[in-house]
Amino acid sequence: MSGFSTARLKMVDGQVRTNDVTDRRVLDAMLTVPREAFVPADRQALAYLDLDLDVSEGGAKRFLIKPQLTGKLLQAGEIGEGDNVLVVGCATGYLAALTAKLARQVTATECDSALAAKAKAALGALNLANVTCKAAACAEGDPAAAPYDVIVLNGATDVTPEAILGQLKEGGRLVGVSAESRPPRAMIVTRTHGEYGHRSLFDAAAPVLPGLARAPAFVF
């Protein structure tokens, strides 16, 4: 077993399973997808650590969120094999790759066009034909492929993502971290009869996605 394969197994056993992720399909995806393939070469040694991993190369900071939070959000989303899924702020594409193992079709957006190109290349190298990556502002989602059964935020928001919520299918669900609450909490939002229900899942922290941060208040 290679060093990365061993690290991947330890990540799943030591970080993901121990944080109440029991969904076999999620665990299998995390055991299969090589996280190091989505990390710059000079940071690959950090690929399986329990941290929000900075994968930016200039420009705004962009991250792969912690493995245990990744697993818990995917589990909460209950992604089915026939689902159409949107991944918002995919960075270099790791969360999109995991989601592609669970869903029928995945659309992934990334606001940094250079990172979106890296994500496309990494996803293509893994022959994941059911995922499309686009350069787009995080707050916009992707209306072209809507409505979505599930939307997953690869980070936090401290504003209500109105445009993204509008792309949820009836009966659909959005999972991510709300930084509006203190402490921040992982949330699931469901759409039923055109109304949105919000449910808190667990305490969680993640970097806020670009475009989903609260505007600073004006101070004299």
N, C-alpha and C positions, 0 to 999 in steps of 0.2 A: 504494500500500500504506500502511495507517495506521501510526501510530507503534507501537501495540501489536502489530500483525501483523508488523512488522519485528523488534520485540523478541522475539517468539515464535520467529521463524525463527532469529534469532541464538542464542537459548537452546538450541534443538535442535541447531544446527550447532556451537556453541561449547562447550556444557556436556554435552549428552547423547550425541551421536555420538562425541565425543572420549573418552568414558568407556566405550567398547566396547558401546554399545547399538546393535545392528544389526537388531533385529526390526522389519520394515517396518510391521507393524500398530501397534506401540507408538509408533514415530516418527510415523506418520500421526495417531494420536490426540493426541499432544502438539503437533503442528502445527495441529490443528483446534480443540481445546478452549481457550477464552480464559481463561487463568489469572487475568487481571485481574478477571474476573467473580466470583471467589471471594475477593476481597481488599477490605477496607474502603476506601472512596473516598480517605481521606487517606493510604493506603499503596499505592495502585495503581502509583505510579512505581517501587515496589520489586518488582513482581510477577514479573519475569523475571530477578532477580539470583540468584546462586549462594549462597543462604542458606536456612536454616530460617526461614520468614516468619511472624512473630507475627500471628495474625488474631484474637486474643482481644479482647474488649471488656468488661473487668472479669472477676472470677472467676479461675479457674485459667488459666494460660498455655496456649494452644493454638496449634498451628503447622501450616503446610503444609511438609512436609519438602522438602529441596533437590531441584530438578528432576533433577539427574543421578542421585541416589539413587532418586527416584521411578521413573525410566525403567529403572534396573537391577533394581529389585525386580519391576516388572511383567514385564520380560523373563524373569527367573528363574522367575516363577510359571507361565510358558508357558500363559497363559489361552486356552482354546479358545472358539470361537463358541457352543458348546452348554453352556458351563460355568455353574454356579451359584456365585456368588462372594460372600464376606463381606469388607467393608472395615471394619476396627476403628479407631475414633477418627478419623472422617473430617473433623473440624473443619468447615470451611465447604463441603466436598464436592468439592474439586478431584480428589483421587485417585479418588473414587467416579465422577466424570464420565468420567475416562480409562478406568476399568475397564468402564464401561457401553458404551464403544465396542468393547470386546474380547469381552465375555461375553454369554450369553443373558439372565441375570438377576443383579442385584446388590442385596444388602442392605448398607446402610451404617449404622453406629451411631456416636453421638456423645454423650459424657457431659454436655456443656453443652447444656441444652435450648434456650437462646437461639441458640446456633450451629447446632444441629440444624434449627431453624426457618429460619435463613438458608440452610443447605445445601438444604433442600427447595425454597425459593424459587429459588435459583440453578439447581438441576437442572431445575426445572419451566420456567424461562425458556429453557432450551436444548432443551426438548421431549424429554428423555431419559426415555422412558416405562418403560424396563426397569430402573430403579433406585428402590429404596425407602429412605428415610432415617428412622431411628428414634432417639429419645432413649433411651439406655441406657448403663449403666456399661461401660467398655471391657473390664473383666475378664470380663464375662458373655457377650460375643458376642451371638448371637441364635438360640437353639435352635429357635424357631418355623419358621424357613426352612431349618434344617439337614436333611441333611448337605450340606456344601459341597465342591465340587471344589477350590477354591482359597480361602485366607484370606490377606489382605494387611493387615499392620499399618502404619498411618500414623504410625510412630514406633518407639520402642524399648521393650523390656521388660527388667527385670533380675530377674524371677522367671519360673518356668515357668508359662505361662498354661494351667493344667490344663483349665478349663471350655471354653476356646476350642478347644484341641486335640481335646477330645471331640466337637466338632462337625464335624471333618473326615471326609469320605467315605473309604471304603476306596480306597486309591490316590491320595488327595488330598494336597495340599501347602500348607504355610503358609510365607510369606516375611515377613521383618521383620528388625529389628536386635536382637541380643542384647547388652544392656549388662552381662550377667553376666560376660562375658569381658573381659580387659584385654590389648590394646585392644578396644573394642567391634567386633563383626563382624556383617555381614549373614549370615543363616542361612536355610536351607531345611529344613523338617521334613516328612517324608513318613510316611504311615500305610500300613503293609502288614501284613495278617493281624493287625490289632489292635495292632501294635507300632509305635513311633515311631523313625524314624531321623533323626539330625541331621547336617547337612553345612554346614561353614563355606564361605562364598562369597568374601568380600572384606572388608577393613577398612572400617568405616563408623561414623558417629556420627549420632545423631538424638535429639531430646528424648524422654524417657521418658513414655509415656502414663500419664495419671492412673489409679490403681488397679493399675498394673503395676510400681510401684516397690517395692523391697525395704524392709521396715519397718526403721527405724533401730534399731540394737542398743542395749540398755540399758547405760549406763555409770555406775558409782558416782562 
